[in-house]
Amino acid sequence: MDKVLIDTDVILDFFFDRKPFSDHAAKVFSLCEAKKIQGYATPVIISNAYYILRQTAKHEKVIEKFGRLLSFTGILVIDKEILLQAMSSKFKDFEDAIQNYAAVKSGEIDVILTGNVKDFRYSEIGILTPENYIKTKIAGR
């Protein structure tokens, strides 16, 4: 079973129904819920998505959505070592570096799913958009 880190933009695509990306994000979450893949996030991803979603919805509604999401996704650990790696990395975006090194340290993640593939060019883990992941997953059957 593939284990994927789902980046903030994929979560936001889904919750804000940002077309055409939301269809692929929904498929990723559907695969997670059906236990065909194991999805993960980090505390930073959840926190950032909460902050953005909270701009348009009440706290209770956002928490309800995240409760459902967390019922079928795991959370990777972020510690001092990961932060230090992120700070000394070649990544231009600190948050992306944190996600990357949390995925690497976990030893679990096969691919990071993001809409910003180029931001992860220094990653040692595979990086795909949800659309390309779905195409690869379906082609691999």
Protein Blocks (a to p, Z undefined) as FASTA:
>chain_A
ZZddddfklmmmmmnopafklmmmmmmmmmmmnopaccdddfklmmmmmmmmmmmpcfkl
mmmmmmmmmmmcccddddfklmmmmmmmmbfblklmmmmmmmmmnomambdcdfblmlmm
mpcbdcddfklmmmmmmmmZZ
